[in-house]
Amino acid sequence: MTNDIKKQIDNLRRQINEHNYKYYSLNAPTISDKEYDKLFLHLKELETKYPDMITPDSPTQRVSGQPILEFSTVAHSLPMLSIDNTYNEQELSAFDERIAKNLGTKDYQYTVELKIDGLAISLRYEDGILTQAATRGDGTIGDDVTVNVRTIKSVPLRLVGTDYPKVLEVRGEVYMPIKAFNDLNEKRVEAGEREFANPRNAAAGSLKLLDPETTAQRKLSFFAYSLGQTSQPIATNHFTAMNRFKDFGLPINENISKAADIDEVIKICRRWDKERHKLDYMTDGMVIKIDRFTQRDMLGTTGRAPRWCIAYKFAAEQAETVVESIDLQVGKTGVITPVANLTPVKLAGTTVKRASLHNFDEIERLDVAAGDTVIVEKAGEIIPQVISVKQKGLVREPFAKPVNCPVCSEPVKKDENGVYYKCHNSSCPAVIREKIIYFAGKAQMDIDSFGPALVDQLLAKKLIKNFADIYKLTFAQVSQLPRMGDKSAEKVLESIDKSKTQTLARFIAALGINNVGTQSAEILADNFANIDSLMGATQEQLCQIDQVGPVMAKSIYDYFHTEKNVDIINQMFANGVSPSHEKTIVSDILAGQTIVVTGTLENFSRDRIEQTIKDNGGKVSSSVSKKTSFVLAGTEPGSKVDKAQSLGVKIISESEFMKILGKE
Ligand code: IVH
């Protein structure tokens, strides 16, 4: 019996590892996410039932729930060197001449790969199992970040196959994909936290968190690019070693080429300088390496960096311009951001007129003032940023931190974490403007042609002062606006009308509740049958939803218990707004409840009971936690009942459940 279970568990783990490998290393999944989730859930269920069989390398064991107190240090078995840089093609040719001279031959080849902009990490596998992950540190000693690296899905906890050496150290780059970076920053702004300046800082910051559960949410990824210590050689050249990595299930970047000479290297570098913008991760150059290991040994290292390797750094796209003035911008949450107005300048294909200065600490750090000549750069090629002051202006206008809101003049308060200044006046015209623009925005109610210009006109004419007023606008009012023809006015009203049946998730997002972005709104919409049940939810009910913490729960509760907000929502309903919900909800009796089912039920198959719970507004979960509302236990229930008892989670019988549904 136990042997059978062990076989089943081993088999599931093997399948899951194989699919991870196909997904992350080969970029070629052969099953759908749903099928993958099914395998994963099955394994989880078996492990919950037979906890003795859980092993640390099981794919279910990526996140250890325990925060750590501090990182211990690790001495690297081989130093983690850095790479010398070149900044132009002449320097690359000079590098090639040194190689030819030192090797005394022209018989060598290069590999050319992308320089991933993240942070270097060393992974140690013993008998195919990930035993340690360390940061580069000073190259000799780094930090032990194993618990955090284990949460990165593309890092295998166990190598694939059996062909790997007993000890294998792999080095590579941990990075944050651009989309994950943007999403993270969006959330941080919503929560009033400091934004990360670029994906590299975000990756480094995420890996140094003491709580692995938070790291797990940061969507980090990994590419392997070099060898550390090994108990036996795996190849005689780099290109083959990289292919062996791939066979072991380690993700490598596919954009690697062999080059016969430096001209070919230069061609590849030129191509990537243009095409790198298409990638969904940041690169800051190319890395050029001698391919054959014996030749690398002949060339040796200089102590700091190997002689067989060079980086070709892409020119950071920078421009010089003058700060004409510094404005204060009030966002929809009241956060006040300093923005530099620049003399327009061309940068990376666009004309830059403004650059964010992030916050007031940043102004102090840069010591920038209106009148200064500054260097601007596309930070991570995403947002234009002032990098440094090149020359102080003759006439300087030093910048004072705000005491009053620049728009409504109410006193501003500094945020608790000490970075942001905030206007707390909910009637501040700037806050209202930003909230309305956000409400109508593409990812929210998506009201076409309802952009900042129209919002400004409507506000100026006092035709709108909140979301509800949008739905009261008439043709006569809109068509009388300056530069608005009848046709355009009709179009505006049509778009407004169309938005009335926008999805529940978008409607929730559009409200602009503090700490609730588009992703959180989707989670809320998934957990509530309709807006009324969300509005009526208690903080406890909200906290029971996975991914809703006490801070968000309080924001939501406070929002829906502020008379003015409820009044505006009701006015919207009265004017025809009716968010659509794709789910077929029979009732909302189970709204806000997370239910775990175990054992055999009399009246329902497993699929039927899950559907019934969802149809009544509830959510099904496979494992018992403190967030579980109750466990529905049939006959011969599993260990979930014990877990529920130990956590003090309510357990109910099938007949009690039928009573709740009103079907005795
Ligand atoms: S090879 C001794 N390959 O760049 C050579 N490094 O500026 C070992 N990096 O510390 C590194 N992409 O963090 C190598 N394809 C790549 C890389 C890469 C990014 C990083 C690495 C290194 C830094 C040096």
Residues whose N, C-alpha, C, O or C-beta is under 5 A from the ligand:
A	BS01	IVH	L81 S82 I83 E113 L114 K115 I116 L119 A120 E173 Y225 S226 V287 P306
